[in-house]
Amino acid sequence: MKSHLVKHVKVEDDAGNIIEIKIWQLQMPSPDKPHGYKYRMAYTVDNLRVIGYDNSEGMGDHRHYREKETAYIFIGIDKLLEDFSKDIERYLRDGKL
């Protein structure tokens, strides 16, 4: 399936943790990506992914928070980025694992 990268950000936060966002726009929507986007976002603390959003092949849209995986309802890219950012803020507010 052809796609083109529309966003790639990889930064280190003040605590030395990694935030990485990759979003691709598909040439054509697919049954598991009807919105036409493929994405992978992760917040990594001490080399461990503690927050992640992705829609890898056959998995559909889903979210990882700490060790729990749940379905994610994709509304749009802006909302996806907002939700990811809020989860990072929540993680930092609530403390590490």
C-alpha positions as CSV (number, residue, x, y, z in Angstrom):
1,M,0.0,0.0,0.0
2,K,1.6,3.3,-1.1
3,S,1.8,6.1,1.4
4,H,3.8,9.3,2.0
5,L,5.2,10.5,5.3
6,V,3.3,13.7,6.4
7,K,4.8,14.1,9.8
8,H,7.9,12.8,11.6
9,V,9.0,14.3,14.9
10,K,11.6,12.8,17.3
11,V,12.5,14.8,20.3
12,E,13.9,14.3,23.8
13,D,12.0,16.0,26.6
14,D,13.5,17.7,29.6
15,A,13.7,14.4,31.5
16,G,15.6,12.7,28.7
17,N,12.7,10.7,27.5
18,I,11.9,10.2,23.8
19,I,8.8,11.4,22.0
20,E,8.4,10.0,18.4
21,I,5.6,10.7,16.0
22,K,5.2,9.2,12.5
23,I,2.2,9.8,10.4
24,W,1.7,8.6,6.8
25,Q,-1.2,9.4,4.5
26,L,-2.3,6.5,2.4
27,Q,-2.9,6.7,-1.3
28,M,-6.2,4.9,-0.7
29,P,-8.0,4.1,2.5
30,S,-8.1,0.4,3.5
31,P,-10.5,-1.7,5.5
32,D,-8.4,-1.4,8.7
33,K,-7.5,2.3,8.0
34,P,-10.7,3.8,6.6
35,H,-9.6,7.3,7.5
36,G,-6.6,7.0,5.2
37,Y,-3.8,7.3,7.7
38,K,-1.1,5.1,9.2
39,Y,0.5,6.2,12.4
40,R,2.9,5.3,15.1
41,M,3.5,7.4,18.2
42,A,5.5,6.5,21.3
43,Y,6.7,8.0,24.5
44,T,9.7,6.1,25.7
45,V,11.0,6.3,29.3
46,D,14.3,4.5,30.2
47,N,14.1,2.6,26.9
48,L,10.6,1.3,27.7
49,R,7.5,2.4,25.7
50,V,5.0,3.7,28.3
51,I,2.6,5.3,25.9
52,G,1.9,4.4,22.3
53,Y,-0.7,5.0,19.6
54,D,-0.7,3.0,16.4
55,N,-2.7,1.2,13.8
56,S,-0.3,-1.5,12.6
57,E,-1.5,-3.9,10.0
58,G,-4.6,-5.9,11.0
59,M,-4.6,-4.4,14.5
60,G,-6.8,-1.3,13.9
61,D,-6.5,1.9,15.8
62,H,-5.4,1.3,19.4
63,R,-3.6,2.9,22.3
64,H,-1.1,1.6,24.8
65,Y,-0.9,3.3,28.2
66,R,1.7,1.8,30.6
67,E,1.0,-2.0,30.2
68,K,-2.7,-1.7,29.1
69,E,-3.8,-1.8,25.4
70,T,-7.2,-0.4,24.4
71,A,-9.1,0.4,21.2
72,Y,-8.8,4.0,20.0
73,I,-11.5,5.8,18.2
74,F,-9.8,7.8,15.4
75,I,-11.5,11.2,14.8
76,G,-8.7,13.0,13.1
77,I,-5.0,13.8,13.2
78,D,-5.4,16.9,15.4
79,K,-7.4,14.9,18.0
80,L,-4.9,12.0,17.8
81,L,-2.0,14.4,18.5
82,E,-4.0,16.0,21.3
83,D,-4.8,12.7,23.0
84,F,-1.2,11.5,22.7
85,S,0.0,14.8,24.3
86,K,-2.6,14.6,27.1
87,D,-1.5,11.0,27.9
88,I,2.1,12.2,28.2
89,E,1.0,15.0,30.5
90,R,-1.0,12.5,32.6
91,Y,1.9,10.1,32.8
92,L,4.2,12.8,34.0
93,R,1.7,14.1,36.5
94,D,0.9,10.7,37.9
95,G,4.6,9.6,38.1
96,K,6.6,6.8,36.7
97,L,5.7,3.1,36.7
